[in-house]
Amino acid sequence: WIGPLLARPFFGDVGLATGDLRALIPAVLFAVANAALEETEFRGALLGWSTPALGLTGAVLGQAAVFGFAHLGADVTGPALLLWLGMAASGVVAGLVAVRSRSLLLPFTVHLALDVPLFYAYACRVAT
Protein backbone atom coordinates (compact mmCIF):
# COMPACT_ATOMS: atom_id res chain seq x y z
CA TRP A 1 0.00 0.00 0.00
CA ILE A 2 2.82 2.41 0.66
CA GLY A 3 4.79 1.24 -2.39
CA PRO A 4 3.21 3.73 -4.81
CA LEU A 5 3.86 6.55 -2.35
CA LEU A 6 7.53 5.56 -1.95
CA ALA A 7 7.97 4.98 -5.69
CA ARG A 8 6.46 8.30 -6.81
CA PRO A 9 9.63 10.44 -6.40
CA PHE A 10 11.66 8.02 -8.52
CA PHE A 11 9.21 6.53 -11.04
CA GLY A 12 6.34 9.05 -11.21
CA ASP A 13 2.76 8.19 -10.38
CA VAL A 14 2.40 4.43 -9.96
CA GLY A 15 -1.26 3.50 -9.95
CA LEU A 16 -1.44 -0.26 -9.54
CA ALA A 17 -4.12 -2.66 -10.67
CA THR A 18 -3.47 -5.59 -8.35
CA GLY A 19 -6.96 -7.06 -8.16
CA ASP A 20 -6.17 -9.94 -10.53
CA LEU A 21 -4.27 -12.54 -8.52
CA ARG A 22 -3.06 -14.21 -11.72
CA ALA A 23 -0.42 -11.48 -11.78
CA LEU A 24 1.03 -12.94 -8.58
CA ILE A 25 2.55 -15.94 -10.41
CA PRO A 26 4.74 -13.91 -12.80
CA ALA A 27 5.49 -11.46 -9.98
CA VAL A 28 6.85 -14.24 -7.78
CA LEU A 29 8.76 -15.81 -10.69
CA PHE A 30 10.34 -12.45 -11.49
CA ALA A 31 11.16 -11.82 -7.83
CA VAL A 32 12.77 -15.24 -7.34
CA ALA A 33 14.88 -14.90 -10.49
CA ASN A 34 15.94 -11.32 -9.83
CA ALA A 35 16.70 -11.84 -6.13
CA ALA A 36 18.68 -15.01 -6.88
CA LEU A 37 20.66 -13.30 -9.63
CA GLU A 38 21.44 -10.11 -7.72
CA GLU A 39 22.19 -11.68 -4.35
CA THR A 40 24.46 -14.27 -5.97
CA GLU A 41 26.13 -11.60 -8.09
CA PHE A 42 26.66 -8.88 -5.46
CA ARG A 43 26.65 -10.53 -2.01
CA GLY A 44 27.96 -13.86 -3.27
CA ALA A 45 30.48 -13.44 -6.07
CA LEU A 46 31.49 -9.77 -5.90
CA LEU A 47 31.75 -9.67 -2.11
CA GLY A 48 33.57 -13.00 -1.94
CA TRP A 49 35.97 -12.33 -4.80
CA SER A 50 36.86 -8.79 -3.75
CA THR A 51 37.44 -9.50 -0.04
CA PRO A 52 41.04 -10.79 -0.47
CA ALA A 53 42.01 -7.67 -2.44
CA LEU A 54 40.00 -5.00 -0.60
CA GLY A 55 39.56 -6.45 2.88
CA LEU A 56 36.13 -7.12 4.35
CA THR A 57 35.16 -3.46 4.84
CA GLY A 58 36.30 -2.46 1.37
CA ALA A 59 34.52 -5.42 -0.21
CA VAL A 60 31.24 -4.68 1.60
CA LEU A 61 31.42 -1.01 0.57
CA GLY A 62 32.52 -1.87 -2.98
CA GLN A 63 29.75 -4.35 -3.68
CA ALA A 64 27.24 -1.88 -2.21
CA ALA A 65 28.48 0.92 -4.47
CA VAL A 66 28.24 -1.30 -7.55
CA PHE A 67 24.78 -2.46 -6.42
CA GLY A 68 23.70 1.18 -6.22
CA PHE A 69 25.04 1.99 -9.69
CA ALA A 70 23.39 -1.12 -11.15
CA HIS A 71 20.00 0.26 -10.12
CA LEU A 72 20.28 3.57 -11.94
CA GLY A 73 18.68 3.72 -15.35
CA ALA A 74 16.38 5.51 -17.74
CA ASP A 75 13.30 4.44 -15.76
CA VAL A 76 14.39 6.60 -12.79
CA THR A 77 12.71 10.00 -12.95
CA GLY A 78 13.70 11.29 -9.52
CA PRO A 79 17.06 12.30 -8.07
CA ALA A 80 19.58 9.64 -9.08
CA LEU A 81 21.91 10.46 -6.20
CA LEU A 82 19.17 9.82 -3.67
CA LEU A 83 18.30 6.48 -5.31
CA TRP A 84 21.98 5.50 -5.47
CA LEU A 85 22.44 6.35 -1.78
CA GLY A 86 19.39 4.27 -0.81
CA MET A 87 20.41 1.28 -2.90
CA ALA A 88 24.04 1.47 -1.75
CA ALA A 89 22.90 1.65 1.88
CA SER A 90 20.69 -1.39 1.38
CA GLY A 91 23.68 -3.12 -0.25
CA VAL A 92 25.80 -2.40 2.83
CA VAL A 93 23.13 -3.84 5.12
CA ALA A 94 22.62 -6.90 2.91
CA GLY A 95 26.39 -7.39 2.68
CA LEU A 96 26.82 -7.20 6.44
CA VAL A 97 23.96 -9.64 6.99
CA ALA A 98 25.45 -12.05 4.45
CA VAL A 99 28.88 -11.85 6.09
CA ARG A 100 27.55 -12.14 9.63
CA SER A 101 25.15 -15.02 8.88
CA ARG A 102 27.47 -16.68 6.34
CA SER A 103 24.39 -17.14 4.18
CA LEU A 104 22.51 -15.38 1.39
CA LEU A 105 19.15 -16.67 2.63
CA LEU A 106 18.02 -13.56 4.55
CA PRO A 107 19.19 -11.00 1.94
CA PHE A 108 17.58 -13.19 -0.75
CA THR A 109 14.28 -13.39 1.15
CA VAL A 110 14.10 -9.65 1.78
CA HIS A 111 15.09 -8.91 -1.82
CA LEU A 112 12.40 -11.29 -3.08
CA ALA A 113 9.76 -9.63 -0.90
CA LEU A 114 10.68 -6.20 -2.27
CA ASP A 115 10.72 -7.37 -5.89
CA VAL A 116 7.11 -8.64 -5.91
CA PRO A 117 5.66 -5.11 -5.61
CA LEU A 118 8.34 -3.86 -8.01
CA PHE A 119 6.97 -6.27 -10.62
CA TYR A 120 3.49 -4.91 -10.03
CA ALA A 121 4.80 -1.36 -10.42
CA TYR A 122 6.27 -2.14 -13.83
CA ALA A 123 3.79 -4.67 -15.22
CA CYS A 124 0.48 -3.68 -13.67
CA ARG A 125 0.37 0.10 -14.01
CA VAL A 126 -3.06 1.43 -14.71
CA ALA A 127 -3.17 3.07 -18.14
CA THR A 128 -3.83 6.78 -17.86
C-alpha positions, 0 to 999 in steps of 0.5 A, spaced: 500 500 500 505 504 501 509 502 495 506 507 490 507 513 495 515 511 496 515 509 488 512 516 486 519 520 487 523 516 482 518 513 477 512 518 477 505 516 479 504 508 480 497 506 480 497 499 480 491 494 478 493 488 483 486 485 483 487 480 478 491 474 482 493 471 476 499 477 476 502 474 482 505 468 479 509 472 474 510 477 480 513 471 484 517 468 478 520 475 477 522 476 484 525 469 485 529 470 479 531 477 480 533 476 487 537 469 486 541 473 480 542 479 484 544 476 491 548 471 488 552 476 483 553 482 489 553 478 495 555 472 493 560 473 487 562 480 488 563 480 495 567 474 496 571 475 490 573 482 492 574 481 499 582 478 499 584 484 495 580 490 498 579 487 505 572 485 508 570 493 509 572 495 502 569 489 499 562 490 503 562 497 501 565 496 494 559 491 492 554 496 495 556 501 491 556 497 484 549 495 487 547 502 487 550 503 480 546 497 477 539 500 479 540 507 476 537 507 469 532 511 464 526 508 468 528 513 474 525 520 474 527 522 480 534 524 483 539 519 481 543 520 487 538 519 492 536 512 489 543 510 489 544 512 496 538 508 498 540 502 494 548 502 496 545 503 503 541 497 502 547 493 499 551 495 505 546 492 510 545 486 505 552 485 505 553 485 512 547 480 513 550 475 508 557 476 512 555 475 519 550 469 517 554 466 512 548 465 508 545 469 502 538 466 505 536 472 509 538 477 503 535 473 498 528 473 502 528 480 503 530 482 496 524 477 493 519 480 498 521 487 495 521 485 488 514 482 488 511 489 488 516 492 483 513 487 478 506 490 479 509 497 479 512 495 472 507 490 469 500 492 472 500 500 471 493 502 470 493 506 463 492 513 464 
